């Protein structure tokens, strides 16, 4: 939303940023879930992280409302791809008697990571500027992608979410 305001979107239209992101998220979620059932959770997470990297690069380089809209739509697609696959991995890999606890820990750790990411993003935004914030996000997403690839090779053949 700050990025949209930064490129000149009138303040009255700032909520449209959330609408665009959530509409794309909603439209992507079901097909992404079906895709993860056919290709596997890791493949969908891979595509989701690649989408996030592209979104971050677009947001870093697009100093216009149209560029912002494309970046935000890509962020919605990323959410649609990754959130259902991550929740499925939690359900697939946790014992049935501990599934509630597994989702609790998953959401606790996700919230803590979101808080840390927000603090880092805010500091970058204030000290260096918006492009640095999105470029840092792309770098974090890239390293997450490398970690996902590493994890996938270590678990090859042992993953119930294949």
TIRO-2110 file (N, C-alpha, C; in Angstrom, 1 decimal):
// TIRO-2110
0.8, -1.2, 0.0, N, 1, A
0.0, 0.0, 0.0, CA, 1, A
0.9, 1.2, 0.0, C, 1, A
2.0, 1.2, 0.8, N, 2, A
2.9, 2.4, 0.7, CA, 2, A
3.5, 2.6, -0.6, C, 2, A
3.8, 1.5, -1.3, N, 3, A
4.3, 1.5, -2.6, CA, 3, A
3.4, 2.2, -3.6, C, 3, A
2.1, 1.9, -3.5, N, 4, A
1.1, 2.5, -4.4, CA, 4, A
1.0, 4.0, -4.1, C, 4, A
1.0, 4.3, -2.8, N, 5, A
0.9, 5.8, -2.5, CA, 5, A
2.2, 6.5, -3.0, C, 5, A
3.3, 5.8, -2.9, N, 6, A
4.6, 6.3, -3.3, CA, 6, A
4.7, 6.6, -4.8, C, 6, A
4.0, 5.8, -5.6, N, 7, A
4.0, 6.1, -7.1, CA, 7, A
2.8, 7.0, -7.5, C, 7, A
2.0, 7.5, -6.6, N, 8, A
1.1, 8.5, -7.0, CA, 8, A
-0.4, 8.0, -6.9, C, 8, A
-0.7, 6.9, -6.5, N, 9, A
-2.1, 6.5, -6.4, CA, 9, A
-2.8, 7.3, -5.3, C, 9, A
-3.9, 7.9, -5.6, N, 10, A
-4.6, 8.8, -4.6, CA, 10, A
-4.9, 8.0, -3.4, C, 10, A
-4.8, 8.6, -2.3, N, 11, A
-5.0, 7.9, -1.0, CA, 11, A
-6.4, 7.3, -0.9, C, 11, A
-7.4, 7.8, -1.5, N, 12, A
-8.8, 7.2, -1.5, CA, 12, A
-8.8, 5.9, -2.2, C, 12, A
-7.9, 5.6, -3.1, N, 13, A
-7.8, 4.4, -3.8, CA, 13, A
-6.9, 3.3, -3.3, C, 13, A
-6.2, 3.7, -2.2, N, 14, A
-5.2, 2.8, -1.6, CA, 14, A
-5.8, 1.4, -1.2, C, 14, A
-7.1, 1.4, -0.7, N, 15, A
-7.6, 0.0, -0.4, CA, 15, A
-7.8, -0.9, -1.6, C, 15, A
-7.8, -0.3, -2.8, N, 16, A
-7.9, -1.1, -4.0, CA, 16, A
-6.7, -2.0, -4.1, C, 16, A
-5.5, -1.6, -3.6, N, 17, A
-4.4, -2.5, -3.6, CA, 17, A
-4.7, -3.8, -2.9, C, 17, A
-5.3, -3.7, -1.7, N, 18, A
-5.6, -5.0, -1.0, CA, 18, A
-6.7, -5.7, -1.8, C, 18, A
-7.6, -5.0, -2.4, N, 19, A
-8.7, -5.7, -3.2, CA, 19, A
-8.0, -6.5, -4.4, C, 19, A
-7.1, -5.9, -5.1, N, 20, A
-6.5, -6.5, -6.2, CA, 20, A
-5.7, -7.8, -5.7, C, 20, A
-4.9, -7.6, -4.7, N, 21, A
-4.1, -8.7, -4.2, CA, 21, A
-5.0, -9.8, -3.7, C, 21, A
-6.1, -9.5, -3.0, N, 22, A
-6.9, -10.6, -2.5, CA, 22, A
-7.8, -11.3, -3.5, C, 22, A
-8.2, -10.5, -4.6, N, 23, A
-9.0, -11.1, -5.7, CA, 23, A
-8.1, -12.1, -6.4, C, 23, A
-6.8, -11.7, -6.7, N, 24, A
-5.9, -12.6, -7.4, CA, 24, A
-5.6, -13.8, -6.5, C, 24, A
-5.4, -13.6, -5.2, N, 25, A
-5.1, -14.7, -4.3, CA, 25, A
-6.3, -15.7, -4.3, C, 25, A
-7.5, -15.2, -4.2, N, 26, A
-8.7, -16.0, -4.2, CA, 26, A
-8.8, -16.8, -5.5, C, 26, A
-8.6, -16.1, -6.6, N, 27, A
-8.7, -16.8, -7.9, CA, 27, A
-7.6, -17.9, -8.1, C, 27, A
-6.4, -17.6, -7.5, N, 28, A
-5.3, -18.6, -7.7, CA, 28, A
-5.3, -19.7, -6.7, C, 28, A
-6.0, -19.6, -5.6, N, 29, A
-5.9, -20.6, -4.5, CA, 29, A
-6.4, -22.0, -4.9, C, 29, A
-7.6, -22.0, -5.5, N, 30, A
-8.1, -23.4, -5.9, CA, 30, A
-7.3, -24.0, -7.0, C, 30, A
-7.0, -23.3, -8.1, N, 31, A
-6.1, -24.0, -9.1, CA, 31, A
-4.7, -24.4, -8.5, C, 31, A
-4.2, -23.6, -7.6, N, 32, A
-2.9, -23.9, -7.0, CA, 32, A
-3.0, -25.2, -6.2, C, 32, A
-4.1, -25.3, -5.4, N, 33, A
-4.3, -26.5, -4.6, CA, 33, A
-4.4, -27.7, -5.5, C, 33, A
-5.2, -27.6, -6.6, N, 34, A
-5.3, -28.7, -7.5, CA, 34, A
-4.0, -29.1, -8.2, C, 34, A
-3.2, -28.0, -8.5, N, 35, A
-1.9, -28.2, -9.1, CA, 35, A
-1.0, -29.0, -8.1, C, 35, A
-1.1, -28.6, -6.9, N, 36, A
-0.2, -29.3, -5.9, CA, 36, A
-0.6, -30.7, -5.7, C, 36, A
-1.9, -31.1, -5.9, N, 37, A
-2.3, -32.5, -5.9, CA, 37, A
-1.7, -33.3, -7.0, C, 37, A
-1.5, -32.6, -8.2, N, 38, A
-0.9, -33.3, -9.4, CA, 38, A
0.6, -33.2, -9.5, C, 38, A
1.2, -32.1, -9.2, N, 39, A
2.6, -31.9, -9.3, CA, 39, A
3.4, -32.1, -8.1, C, 39, A
2.7, -31.9, -6.9, N, 40, A
3.4, -32.0, -5.6, CA, 40, A
3.5, -30.7, -5.0, C, 40, A
3.6, -30.7, -3.7, N, 41, A
3.7, -29.4, -2.9, CA, 41, A
5.0, -28.6, -3.2, C, 41, A
6.1, -29.3, -3.4, N, 42, A
7.3, -28.6, -3.6, CA, 42, A
7.3, -27.9, -4.9, C, 42, A
6.8, -28.5, -6.0, N, 43, A
6.7, -27.8, -7.3, CA, 43, A
5.9, -26.5, -7.2, C, 43, A
4.8, -26.6, -6.5, N, 44, A
3.9, -25.4, -6.4, CA, 44, A
4.6, -24.3, -5.5, C, 44, A
5.3, -24.7, -4.5, N, 45, A
6.0, -23.8, -3.7, CA, 45, A
7.2, -23.2, -4.5, C, 45, A
7.8, -23.9, -5.3, N, 46, A
8.9, -23.4, -6.2, CA, 46, A
8.3, -22.3, -7.1, C, 46, A
7.2, -22.6, -7.8, N, 47, A
6.5, -21.6, -8.6, CA, 47, A
6.1, -20.4, -7.9, C, 47, A
5.6, -20.6, -6.7, N, 48, A
5.1, -19.5, -5.8, CA, 48, A
6.3, -18.6, -5.4, C, 48, A
7.4, -19.2, -5.1, N, 49, A
8.6, -18.4, -4.7, CA, 49, A
9.2, -17.7, -5.9, C, 49, A
9.1, -18.3, -7.1, N, 50, A
9.6, -17.6, -8.3, CA, 50, A
8.6, -16.4, -8.6, C, 50, A
7.3, -16.6, -8.4, N, 51, A
6.4, -15.5, -8.6, CA, 51, A
6.7, -14.4, -7.7, C, 51, A
7.0, -14.7, -6.4, N, 52, A
7.3, -13.6, -5.4, CA, 52, A
8.6, -12.9, -5.9, C, 52, A
9.6, -13.6, -6.4, N, 53, A
10.8, -12.9, -6.8, CA, 53, A
10.5, -11.9, -8.0, C, 53, A
9.7, -12.4, -8.9, N, 54, A
9.3, -11.5, -10.1, CA, 54, A
8.5, -10.4, -9.5, C, 54, A
7.5, -10.6, -8.6, N, 55, A
6.7, -9.5, -8.1, CA, 55, A
7.6, -8.5, -7.4, C, 55, A
8.6, -8.9, -6.6, N, 56, A
9.5, -8.0, -5.9, CA, 56, A
10.3, -7.2, -6.9, C, 56, A
10.8, -7.8, -8.0, N, 57, A
11.5, -7.1, -9.0, CA, 57, A
10.7, -6.1, -9.7, C, 57, A
9.5, -6.4, -10.0, N, 58, A
8.5, -5.5, -10.7, CA, 58, A
8.3, -4.3, -9.7, C, 58, A
8.0, -4.6, -8.5, N, 59, A
7.7, -3.5, -7.5, CA, 59, A
8.9, -2.6, -7.3, C, 59, A
10.1, -3.2, -7.3, N, 60, A
11.3, -2.4, -7.1, CA, 60, A
11.6, -1.5, -8.4, C, 60, A
11.2, -2.0, -9.5, N, 61, A
11.6, -1.3, -10.8, CA, 61, A
10.5, -0.5, -11.4, C, 61, A
9.2, -0.6, -10.9, N, 62, A
8.1, 0.0, -11.6, CA, 62, A
7.6, 1.2, -10.9, C, 62, A
8.1, 2.3, -11.3, N, 63, A
7.6, 3.6, -10.6, CA, 63, A
6.3, 4.2, -11.2, C, 63, A
5.3, 3.3, -11.3, N, 64, A
4.1, 3.8, -11.9, CA, 64, A
2.9, 3.0, -11.2, C, 64, A
1.7, 3.5, -11.3, N, 65, A
0.6, 2.8, -10.8, CA, 65, A
0.3, 1.5, -11.5, C, 65, A
0.5, 1.5, -12.8, N, 66, A
0.4, 0.2, -13.6, CA, 66, A
1.4, -0.8, -13.1, C, 66, A
2.6, -0.4, -13.0, N, 67, A
3.7, -1.3, -12.5, CA, 67, A
3.3, -1.8, -11.1, C, 67, A
2.8, -0.9, -10.3, N, 68, A
2.4, -1.3, -8.9, CA, 68, A
1.3, -2.3, -8.9, C, 68, A
0.3, -2.1, -9.8, N, 69, A
-0.8, -3.0, -9.9, CA, 69, A
-0.3, -4.4, -10.4, C, 69, A
0.6, -4.5, -11.4, N, 70, A
1.1, -5.7, -11.8, CA, 70, A
1.9, -6.4, -10.7, C, 70, A
2.7, -5.7, -10.0, N, 71, A
3.4, -6.3, -8.8, CA, 71, A
2.5, -6.8, -7.7, C, 71, A
1.5, -6.0, -7.4, N, 72, A
0.5, -6.5, -6.4, CA, 72, A
-0.2, -7.7, -6.9, C, 72, A
-0.6, -7.8, -8.1, N, 73, A
-1.3, -8.9, -8.6, CA, 73, A
-0.4, -10.2, -8.6, C, 73, A
0.9, -10.0, -8.9, N, 74, A
1.8, -11.1, -8.8, CA, 74, A
2.0, -11.5, -7.3, C, 74, A
1.9, -10.6, -6.4, N, 75, A
2.0, -10.9, -4.9, CA, 75, A
0.8, -11.8, -4.6, C, 75, A
-0.4, -11.4, -5.1, N, 76, A
-1.6, -12.2, -4.8, CA, 76, A
-1.5, -13.6, -5.4, C, 76, A
-0.9, -13.7, -6.6, N, 77, A
-0.6, -15.0, -7.2, CA, 77, A
0.3, -15.9, -6.3, C, 77, A
1.4, -15.2, -5.8, N, 78, A
2.3, -15.8, -4.9, CA, 78, A
1.6, -16.4, -3.7, C, 78, A
0.7, -15.6, -3.1, N, 79, A
0.0, -16.0, -1.9, CA, 79, A
-0.9, -17.2, -2.3, C, 79, A
-1.6, -17.2, -3.4, N, 80, A
-2.4, -18.3, -3.8, CA, 80, A
-1.7, -19.6, -4.0, C, 80, A
-0.5, -19.4, -4.6, N, 81, A
0.4, -20.6, -4.8, CA, 81, A
1.0, -21.2, -3.5, C, 81, A
1.4, -20.3, -2.6, N, 82, A
2.2, -20.8, -1.5, CA, 82, A
1.4, -21.2, -0.3, C, 82, A
0.3, -20.4, 0.0, N, 83, A
-0.4, -20.7, 1.2, CA, 83, A
-1.1, -22.0, 1.3, C, 83, A
-1.7, -22.4, 0.2, N, 84, A
-2.4, -23.7, 0.2, CA, 84, A
-1.4, -24.9, 0.2, C, 84, A
-0.3, -24.7, -0.5, N, 85, A
0.8, -25.7, -0.5, CA, 85, A
1.4, -25.9, 0.9, C, 85, A
1.7, -24.8, 1.6, N, 86, A
2.3, -24.8, 2.9, CA, 86, A
1.3, -25.5, 3.9, C, 86, A
0.0, -25.1, 3.8, N, 87, A
-1.0, -25.7, 4.8, CA, 87, A
-1.1, -27.2, 4.5, C, 87, A
-1.0, -27.6, 3.2, N, 88, A
-1.1, -29.0, 2.8, CA, 88, A
0.1, -29.8, 3.4, C, 88, A
1.3, -29.2, 3.3, N, 89, A
2.5, -29.8, 3.8, CA, 89, A
2.4, -30.0, 5.3, C, 89, A
1.8, -29.1, 6.0, N, 90, A
1.6, -29.3, 7.5, CA, 90, A
0.7, -30.4, 7.7, C, 90, A
-0.4, -30.5, 7.0, N, 91, A
-1.4, -31.6, 7.2, CA, 91, A
-0.8, -32.9, 6.8, C, 91, A
0.0, -32.9, 5.7, N, 92, A
0.5, -34.2, 5.1, CA, 92, A
1.6, -34.7, 6.0, C, 92, A
2.4, -33.9, 6.7, N, 93, A
3.5, -34.4, 7.4, CA, 93, A
3.4, -34.5, 8.9, C, 93, A
2.3, -34.0, 9.5, N, 94, A
2.1, -34.1, 10.9, CA, 94, A
1.2, -35.3, 11.3, C, 94, A
1.6, -35.9, 12.4, N, 95, A
0.7, -37.1, 12.8, CA, 95, A
-0.7, -36.6, 13.1, C, 95, A
-1.7, -37.4, 12.8, N, 96, A
-3.1, -36.9, 13.1, CA, 96, A
-3.3, -36.4, 14.5, C, 96, A
-2.7, -37.1, 15.5, N, 97, A
-3.0, -36.7, 16.9, CA, 97, A
-2.3, -35.3, 17.2, C, 97, A
-1.4, -34.9, 16.4, N, 98, A
-0.7, -33.6, 16.7, CA, 98, A
-0.9, -32.6, 15.6, C, 98, A
-1.9, -32.8, 14.7, N, 99, A
-2.1, -31.9, 13.6, CA, 99, A
-2.5, -30.5, 14.1, C, 99, A
-3.4, -30.4, 15.1, N, 100, A
-3.8, -29.1, 15.7, CA, 100, A
-2.6, -28.3, 16.2, C, 100, A
-1.7, -29.0, 16.9, N, 101, A
-0.5, -28.4, 17.4, CA, 101, A
0.5, -28.0, 16.3, C, 101, A
0.5, -28.8, 15.3, N, 102, A
1.4, -28.5, 14.1, CA, 102, A
0.9, -27.2, 13.5, C, 102, A
-0.4, -27.1, 13.3, N, 103, A
-0.9, -25.8, 12.7, CA, 103, A
-0.7, -24.7, 13.6, C, 103, A
-0.8, -24.9, 14.9, N, 104, A
-0.5, -23.8, 15.8, CA, 104, A
0.9, -23.3, 15.8, C, 104, A
1.9, -24.2, 15.7, N, 105, A
3.3, -23.9, 15.6, CA, 105, A
3.5, -23.2, 14.2, C, 105, A
2.9, -23.8, 13.2, N, 106, A
3.1, -23.2, 11.9, CA, 106, A
2.7, -21.7, 11.8, C, 106, A
1.5, -21.4, 12.4, N, 107, A
1.0, -20.1, 12.4, CA, 107, A
1.8, -19.2, 13.4, C, 107, A
2.2, -19.7, 14.5, N, 108, A
3.1, -18.9, 15.4, CA, 108, A
4.4, -18.5, 14.8, C, 108, A
5.1, -19.5, 14.2, N, 109, A
6.3, -19.2, 13.5, CA, 109, A
6.1, -18.3, 12.3, C, 109, A
5.0, -18.5, 11.6, N, 110, A
4.7, -17.6, 10.4, CA, 110, A
4.5, -16.2, 10.9, C, 110, A
3.8, -16.0, 12.0, N, 111, A
3.5, -14.7, 12.5, CA, 111, A
4.8, -14.0, 13.0, C, 111, A
5.7, -14.8, 13.7, N, 112, A
6.9, -14.2, 14.1, CA, 112, A
7.8, -13.8, 12.9, C, 112, A
7.8, -14.6, 11.9, N, 113, A
8.6, -14.3, 10.7, CA, 113, A
8.0, -13.1, 10.0, C, 113, A
6.7, -12.9, 10.0, N, 114, A
6.1, -11.8, 9.4, CA, 114, A
6.4, -10.5, 10.2, C, 114, A
6.4, -10.6, 11.5, N, 115, A
6.8, -9.5, 12.3, CA, 115, A
8.3, -9.0, 12.0, C, 115, A
9.2, -10.0, 12.0, N, 116, A
10.6, -9.7, 11.7, CA, 116, A
10.7, -9.1, 10.3, C, 116, A
10.0, -9.7, 9.4, N, 117, A
10.1, -9.2, 8.0, CA, 117, A
9.6, -7.7, 7.9, C, 117, A
8.5, -7.4, 8.7, N, 118, A
8.0, -6.1, 8.7, CA, 118, A
8.9, -5.1, 9.3, C, 118, A
9.6, -5.5, 10.3, N, 119, A
10.6, -4.6, 11.0, CA, 119, A
11.8, -4.3, 10.0, C, 119, A
12.3, -5.4, 9.3, N, 120, A
13.3, -5.2, 8.4, CA, 120, A
12.9, -4.3, 7.2, C, 120, A
11.7, -4.6, 6.7, N, 121, A
11.2, -3.9, 5.5, CA, 121, A
11.0, -2.4, 5.9, C, 121, A
10.4, -2.1, 7.1, N, 122, A
10.3, -0.7, 7.5, CA, 122, A
11.6, 0.0, 7.6, C, 122, A
12.6, -0.7, 8.2, N, 123, A
13.9, 0.0, 8.3, CA, 123, A
14.5, 0.3, 7.0, C, 123, A
14.4, -0.7, 6.0, N, 124, A
14.9, -0.5, 4.7, CA, 124, A
14.2, 0.7, 4.0, C, 124, A
12.9, 0.6, 4.1, N, 125, A
12.0, 1.7, 3.5, CA, 125, A
12.4, 3.1, 4.0, C, 125, A
12.6, 3.2, 5.3, N, 126, A
12.9, 4.5, 5.8, CA, 126, A
14.3, 5.0, 5.6, C, 126, A
15.3, 4.0, 5.6, N, 127, A
16.7, 4.4, 5.5, CA, 127, A
17.2, 4.4, 4.1, C, 127, A
16.7, 3.5, 3.2, N, 128, A
17.2, 3.5, 1.9, CA, 128, A
16.2, 3.8, 0.8, C, 128, A
15.0, 3.3, 1.0, N, 129, A
13.9, 3.6, 0.1, CA, 129, A
13.2, 2.4, -0.4, C, 129, A
12.0, 2.6, -1.1, N, 130, A
11.2, 1.5, -1.5, CA, 130, A
11.9, 0.4, -2.3, C, 130, A
12.7, 0.8, -3.4, N, 131, A
13.3, -0.3, -4.2, CA, 131, A
14.1, -1.2, -3.3, C, 131, A
14.9, -0.7, -2.4, N, 132, A
15.7, -1.6, -1.5, CA, 132, A
14.9, -2.6, -0.7, C, 132, A
13.7, -2.1, -0.3, N, 133, A
12.8, -3.0, 0.4, CA, 133, A
12.4, -4.2, -0.4, C, 133, A
12.0, -3.9, -1.7, N, 134, A
11.5, -5.0, -2.6, CA, 134, A
12.7, -5.9, -3.1, C, 134, A
13.9, -5.3, -3.3, N, 135, A
15.0, -6.0, -3.7, CA, 135, A
15.5, -7.0, -2.5, C, 135, A
15.4, -6.5, -1.3, N, 136, A
15.8, -7.3, -0.2, CA, 136, A
14.8, -8.5, -0.1, C, 136, A
13.5, -8.3, -0.3, N, 137, A
12.5, -9.3, -0.3, CA, 137, A
12.8, -10.4, -1.4, C, 137, A
13.2, -9.9, -2.5, N, 138, A
13.6, -10.8, -3.6, CA, 138, A
14.8, -11.7, -3.2, C, 138, A
15.8, -11.1, -2.6, N, 139, A
16.9, -11.8, -2.1, CA, 139, A
16.5, -12.9, -1.1, C, 139, A
15.7, -12.5, -0.1, N, 140, A
15.3, -13.4, 0.9, CA, 140, A
14.5, -14.6, 0.2, C, 140, A
13.6, -14.2, -0.7, N, 141, A
12.9, -15.3, -1.5, CA, 141, A
13.8, -16.2, -2.3, C, 141, A
14.8, -15.6, -2.8, N, 142, A
15.8, -16.4, -3.6, CA, 142, A
16.5, -17.4, -2.7, C, 142, A
16.9, -17.0, -1.5, N, 143, A
17.6, -17.9, -0.6, CA, 143, A
16.6, -18.9, 0.0, C, 143, A
15.3, -18.5, 0.1, N, 144, A
14.3, -19.5, 0.5, CA, 144, A
14.1, -20.5, -0.6, C, 144, A
14.2, -20.1, -1.8, N, 145, A
14.1, -21.0, -3.0, CA, 145, A
15.2, -22.0, -3.0, C, 145, A
16.4, -21.5, -2.7, N, 146, A
17.6, -22.4, -2.6, CA, 146, A
17.4, -23.4, -1.5, C, 146, A
16.9, -22.9, -0.4, N, 147, A
16.6, -23.8, 0.8, CA, 147, A
15.6, -24.9, 0.4, C, 147, A
14.6, -24.5, -0.3, N, 148, A
13.5, -25.4, -0.7, CA, 148, A
14.1, -26.5, -1.7, C, 148, A
15.0, -26.1, -2.6, N, 149, A
15.6, -27.0, -3.5, CA, 149, A
16.5, -28.0, -2.7, C, 149, A
17.3, -27.4, -1.8, N, 150, A
18.2, -28.3, -0.9, CA, 150, A
17.3, -29.3, -0.1, C, 150, A
16.2, -28.8, 0.5, N, 151, A
15.4, -29.7, 1.3, CA, 151, A
14.7, -30.8, 0.4, C, 151, A
14.3, -30.4, -0.8, N, 152, A
13.7, -31.3, -1.7, CA, 152, A
14.7, -32.4, -2.1, C, 152, A
15.9, -32.1, -2.4, N, 153, A
16.9, -33.1, -2.7, CA, 153, A
17.2, -34.0, -1.5, C, 153, A
17.2, -33.5, -0.3, N, 154, A
17.4, -34.3, 0.9, CA, 154, A
16.3, -35.3, 1.1, C, 154, A
15.1, -34.8, 0.8, N, 155, A
13.9, -35.7, 1.1, CA, 155, A
13.4, -36.5, -0.1, C, 155, A
14.2, -36.5, -1.2, N, 156, A
13.7, -37.2, -2.4, CA, 156, A
13.4, -38.6, -2.0, C, 156, A
12.2, -39.0, -2.4, N, 157, A
11.7, -40.3, -2.1, CA, 157, A
11.1, -40.5, -0.8, C, 157, A
11.3, -39.6, 0.2, N, 158, A
10.7, -39.8, 1.5, CA, 158, A
9.6, -38.8, 1.8, C, 158, A
9.1, -38.1, 0.8, N, 159, A
8.1, -37.0, 1.1, CA, 159, A
6.7, -37.5, 0.7, C, 159, A
5.8, -37.5, 1.7, N, 160, A
4.5, -37.9, 1.4, CA, 160, A
3.7, -36.9, 0.6, C, 160, A
4.2, -35.7, 0.5, N, 161, A
3.6, -34.6, -0.3, CA, 161, A
4.1, -34.5, -1.7, C, 161, A
4.7, -35.6, -2.2, N, 162, A
5.3, -35.5, -3.6, CA, 162, A
4.2, -35.3, -4.6, C, 162, A
END
